[in-house]
Amino acid sequence: MQLNNTPTHLLKNHDMQINNEQYQLVSQYCKKSGKYFYDVEIELTDHMVNFIEDRMTDSAEFNGLFEQVKTQFNKATIHQIIQEKTAAIERSIKQKLKTELLKYLSVPKIALSFLLITAVIWLDQNKDIEKIAGSFIHLINLLNITYAFGKGKAANENIRDKKKHLLSMKIIRSYHLIFILPTIFYLLISLGIIFEITNGNQLINQLALYLLPAVILFNLAWQQVYINAQLKIRQLYPFAFA
């Protein structure tokens, strides 16, 4: 699957290839067929271009094949292709996010997180850290938020400069919102402990403290994956940004 706006016909070894002017004609036809995400539109255009190039033996045949495209690719066919391309992009993006996330979560980092969890549990069981637990969680969480905002400048630039709707960015943004939830949860937990308004939830507070190293690891991993994904999208679809 081609996930960028470099025409597929420029990357494949066809006997005949359409030129850029002809590619733009196909692209304009796709745009008129309906409103789609920009990356899905690119996929639809490449699909039609491949249809033409697979049948073209001479450049003079383009006009006839283009008319054949208009006839053969009716609304129902285009709708089916759009569904297939949308599903393919979603699978590709999700698989890439999963691969990058697992790549970041190396064995040493996971081992270190477990050691920190063990240390926090031992301190909680053997030392009186209840009074400082809230402040500790709050401090670590604020540092985590500060790091995320600092590292996220490149991603924010993408969001600000985006001039075309991209399915890939929508998928990444939905995952980003999910990974933000633990940060909000820990912020509420820490404030609750500091201001003594969650005395009835001691078990939740303990679990939050114990799992904090693991949550930080996953948060740092996602920040790296999220930023890299945003930069990659900008490289793949430069014309989608100002």
N, C-alpha and C positions, 0 to 999 in steps of 0.2 A: 504494500500500500504506500502510495506517495503522500507524505504528510507535509509537503511544502508547496510553495507557489512557483516552483520551477517546473515548467511543462514537462510531463512525462515523455512526450515525443522527442524531447531534446536529450533524454537519457537512455532511450532504447534504440536498438539497432534495427530499425525498419528499412526495407528496401526504399520506401518513399516516406518523406517526412513533410508535413505541412510547414509553411513559413510562419513567422510571427504575426503577420497581417491576417492570415487565415485562422490562426489560433485565436486572435482577438474576435473574429466573427463568431466563432463557436462560443467563446466566453460570453459575448454579448447576448447570444441566444439563450444561454443558460441563465443569465441574470434576468432576462425577461420572462422566463418560465415560472419564476416565483422568488420569494425572499427566503434565503437560506443563510446559515452561518458561512462566513467567508471560506473557512477551510473545507467545509462540505461542498461549497460551490466549486472550489478548485478541483476536488475529487470528481465531481459531476462533469466538469469541463474535460478533464483528462480522460474520463471514460468515453465520452463522445469522440474526442480526438483519436483515441486508440481504435475506435470503431471505423473511422475514416481511413486512418493510415493502414490498417490491416487489409483494407480492400483497394487501396489506391496503388496503381501501377504507373500512373503518369500524373504530373501536377495539374494537367488540364481536366482531370476527373474530379477535382475537388468540389466544384460547384454542384455536380450531379450527386455526389455522395453527401454533400451538406444538405441538399434537398431531401435526400433519403433519410437522413438523421431527423429532420423536422417531421417527416411522415411517420417513421418507425418509432421515434421516442415521443409518444403522446403523454398526456398528463399522468395517466395511470402508471405507465412505464417509468417515467421520471420520478414519480412518488416512490415507487418500489426501489429504484436505484438510490434515492436519497436516504431511505430507511437503511439500506445495506451499507452505504458509505458512513452514515452516522454511527451505526453499530460498530463498524470496523475502526473508526477513529476512537470511539469510547474504549474499545478493548485495547487498542494500542497505547493510549494515554495511561490507562489504569495499569497495564502491564509494565510500562516504563517507570511509573511512579513506584510501583512495588519493587522493581529491580533496583532502582536507585536507593530506596529506603533500606533494603536489606544489605546493600553494598556498604552503606554508612554504618549500619549496626554490626560492626566487626566483633569478633570474639573478645578481644581485649577490652573494648568499651563495655560490652555486656558484663564481663567478669568484674570490671571495676564498679559498675553499678550495683551488682550483687554484694560486693564487699562493703560498699557504702550503706546499702540497705541493712546488712548485718550489723555494721557499726552503729547505725541509728537505733536499731532495735535493742542492742546491748546497752547503749547509753540510756535509752528510755526505761529499760528494765532495772538498771543498776544505779542510775543517777537521777537526781530530781531535776529534770529538764522541762517539766511541764510549763513552768513560768516563761521560759525563753523559747519554747517551741513555736509559739505564734509569731514572735518577732523573727525567728530564724526562717520560718516558711515565708513570711512576708518579704524579708530581705532577698532570699534566693529567687522568689517569684518576680520581684521588681527587677533584679539583675537579668533574669530570663527575658522579661518584657523589653527591657532596654536593649538587650542584645538583638532581639527579634526586630525591633524597629530600626536599629542601626544597620543590620544586615539586609533589611527588607527594602532599602531605598531603590535598588535596581528594579525590584518587583513593582514598587509603587509607581516608578516611572513608566513601566509598561502599561499599567492600568490607566494612568493619566494620559498617555500618548495614544492609546488605542482609538482608532477611528472606524474600525470594522468589527462586528461581532464575531467572536471565534468560539466554536464549540469546545476546543481544547482548553481555552482559558476558563470557560464556565465550569468544566469538570474539575480543574485544578482549584478554582475558587471554592467549590463546594467542599472539597477535602480540607482546604485551609480553614474553613469555618469550623469544621469538626475538630481539628487539632487546636483551635483556639479555646474550645470549651474547658479543657483541663486547667488552663491558665486562669480563666474566670473563676472556676471552682476553687482553686487554691487561694485566689485573692479573697474570696468570701470566707473561706476557712480561716485564713490568717487574721483577717479583721475581726471575725467572730471570737477567736481566742484572745486577741489583744484587748478587745472591749468586753470580754466575758459575757457574751450573749449566746453562746452555744454550749453551755455547761451540760445540757442534756444529751449531747452528741459526742461524748468522750471517745467512743469506739471509732466513730468516723474520723475524728481528729487524729487518733493514733494511726489509723490506716493511711490517712493522708500524709502523715509525717514519714511513715515507713516506706511508702511508695514514691516519695518525692524524687529520689535519685533516678529511678526508672522513668518517671514522667519527664524529668529534665532531659534525659538521654533521648527519648522519643521526640521531644520538642525540638531539640537541637538538630536531630536528624531530619525532621520534617522541614525546618527552616532552610537547611542546605538544599534539600530536594526541591522545595518550592521555588527558591530563588533560581536554581539551575534550570528548572522547567520553564520559568518565565523567560529567562535569557534565551533558551533554546527556541521557544515559540517565536520570539522576536527575530531570530536568525532565519527561521523557516518561513515566516510570513512578514517580511519587511514592509510590504505595501499595505499591511493592515494597521500600521502605526504612522503617526504624524512625523 
